[in-house]
Amino acid sequence: MLFRSAVSPDWRVFAFTGTVSLLACIVAGLAPGLSAARTSVNPALKEGRGGGHRRLGRALVVTQLCISMTLLVGASLFIRTLVKLYSVDTGLRTGGVLTFGVTSKHHFPHTRSVEIQTSIVDRLRSQPGVVSASASVALPLSGGLWTHSVQPEGYAFRPGEDDTAAFNAVAARYFAVTGTPLLLGRDFNDRDAAGSSPVAIVNETFVRAFFAGKPPLGRHVTSNKVVYEIVGVVKDAKYESLRKSVPRTLYAPWLQQGEMGLSNRTQPMAYSYLARVSGGDPMRLAPLMARAIPEIDSALRLWAPQTFAETVNQSTLNERMMATLGGFFGLLALIVACLGIFGLLAFQVSRRVNEIGVRMALGATRGNIVALVLREVVMLLVPGCAAGCIAAAWLARFAQSMLFEITPTDPVAFSLAAGALAGAALVAGYLPALRASRVDPMAALRCD
């Protein structure tokens, strides 16, 4: 069955928090710059004061850069984790598929339950635009697989070796709906029903584990005193999560569960129903099935309709939240650091107008002056980035369990963070540098 997550981000809270934080950062960052703009340059230069304030300002900016680097590394790690997860081969085609469950006021006898299940699938297949429809106990990336001990034909388990496999009960055309390729043999059909010989389809991992180098079709697997004949092999598909490896899986026809001792799973409410549509939004089927299901039995109701793609997105909810929050706070810290650099350099330029005038009078070009000011940015950036890298490497260890296929010291994440911080810092420093390069040397010397 499907379970809709009750937890979702409230974007109003994000908007309010972001607005307040941004305003506070702007006010705090611009205050030194505005103060510098009101300062009378000439008296301050003559008095020779302000060295302590400059050191304090530089220390604060380096601290801002350190914090920004730490947050940007965290954001890069979480974003790269999300990218890695979305690049995982799920063995599925999630687009254009509707999934839903049913609820009921009571349980049904076995015979009636089977009638209802097949009627729901038949009604789905008759809807306009439906290419194929099916049902299963467990949906990919939603969990729900159960395990049993198995004894594959011709395989001897070693002492202490795990002898279990994951099971899923599915209807005919299930693999066509989920987009899981059939690699060998055949799919289930309507003849694989109660009274017929038990058959099974296994995945690639199952074949590698038990039939390496041997043809799997026609071989038998025994579980719970039921002997299955393998009639097909399908591509591996993710069921528990994108992070976990694919278990060796055996798929059985849903109408043969009576022979398997799984009659407790034969109720219509135990299944998720799926339909692949030829085009458009698959959710358009939801209202049609909401009317059709009570017509099959008045005790039934449609429950939790959603697209297959939404099911996959829900499986990465935590990662998407962390990537979003990390990116948001990383960007916020970057803005604060840039405002700090801008304010500090603007203040320093206003205090060094006389010096800049002297340099230009002695032959310094505008490019020399820009380089002089940007050198200050580099002198702030290097210690800030270095301290931030050390802090990020230490803190990232505590988030290692949330990362996927990358290490807490992933060089790409650190490089991306350092590049973003360096680029933003140089842009923030370029504006005061440009202002300094436009100083009129004669006017600056007359100010002394």
Disulfide bonds with the S-S distance in Angstrom:
none
